[in-house]
Amino acid sequence: MKIKHLLLSAFVLLTSAKASFAQDGELKNFTSMQMQGIEQITVDVDLDGAVDRLSKAVQFKTISNQDREDFDTQAFDDYHAFIKESYPNVHKHLKRELLGNPRPYSLLYTWEGSDPSLEPALFYAHQDVVPVPEDSRDQWKEDPFSGAVKDGYIWGRGVLDDKNQIHAILEAAEMRLKEGWQPTRTMYFVFGQDEEVGGNEGAKHIADVLEQRGIKRFAYVMDESAPLTPGIFPGIKDNTALIGIAQKGFISLELEINGIGGHSSMPPEESNIGILATAITKLEEAQFPYKIHPAVRHQYRYMGPELDEKKQPLYAAVAFGKDGEVTPMEEEFIDEMSKNEVTRAMLHTTIATTMFNAGIKDNVLPPTATAVVNFRPMPGDTPEVIIEHIRKAIKDDRITIRDISASTPATNIADPTGKGYEALEKTIRQIWGNDLIVSPFFVVGGSDSKHFQAKDFAPDVYTITAIQLESTTEFKGFHGVNERILVDEYAKSIGFFYQIFNNLEVLENHL
Ligand SMILES: [Zn+2]
């Protein structure tokens, strides 16, 4: 404890020395990156109709259970039919395909642009929702699948994650089509079927299909992530629009010990459960080292100047820091970030032991024990690197390691200085005004667009759920109880998509 305290004092000293240095150098370049002078607009929306359609959409139980045999094809078929009858112009002018492997329940819409030489744009959202656990039902103020519209809110599973985005996109497209508007660049809408269980049937397959069809590069891809919320990022009270520019990877590994079982009256010195538990303990002690991801540097370049002035030398050091070297100030930043589990996850490949199975009877030693560990990798931590890390940590050849997931690598990083980001920020400010911080950020969770962003044809994936929440309490509706959105904010969400379709017209080709 004492040593740590001393080390910390040393950091503080070094920090203040560096701070005065930084003030002279980096700090004078550490100016606000917030877009200025954007005029707020109001988009007229048929709100009663739109709310009614979203309310009905919630009533289709398009649930993703972990057990994939539980897939309710009827619920998806009915939902598709409902979408078709609700948006006649979309279905008259856009090409609609049902894709997915092995089950074709994801929707791909193609809105042909007038100039085929332009790189296309893609809007992503998912149809599936997480289940509502029986024991949480009584905490819901409204039935989660009733789509109740009450007290100024639309209630139900999926109104925030993520049917709101599907319907806001379709409402906006319907409005544009009625006005006779046509995009110059081709636009795709992709609505996946299994985002909540990894997206291997839907998004992953469609990313492959579009790649095979010869699309060289997307100018812009957008998907869900954090909604606009005051206090959404730890330590920042202001209303903030976080734009995800990179996502971590995903891999689940099963560790297994296969040995001799036997009777509990004559146990060996080590049981299989004991051996595996020791291995897991050793693995959890061998955490991956902390490093600053380039997306985190971008994040603090944008956020930093809007935050506490006293901390700006620190943020400037992170924003302008170089990969591969860690300055004392970056060390201090890492120290601070690692105290909170949300921000700590941004610093390294995480290790989460999620399942542990062994034994069936109190007097029988189980011949096998298995554990599942879920990792969220940083760039470079491939499955091979992670497996090697485990082997070194546990030093036990009796344990076998197997990849049980369709793993995805950490993604590319979208450009926060390009026209795509600019069009997105402009649209956010047109709809929600200028009294908010807009900043890129590094997504530790990840959504279906990772299947696109992991490929080189879609580096510029921007993720944000385009709706304003009142507070972080409302955010708990994501996968929780009382998922709901404000009716008036849903109108703005539709306005957002209506506006961004047109704002994307200015994007340049990259190739
Ligand atoms: Zn979602």
Residues whose N, C-alpha, C, O or C-beta is under 5 A from the ligand:
A	BS01	ZN	D161 D162
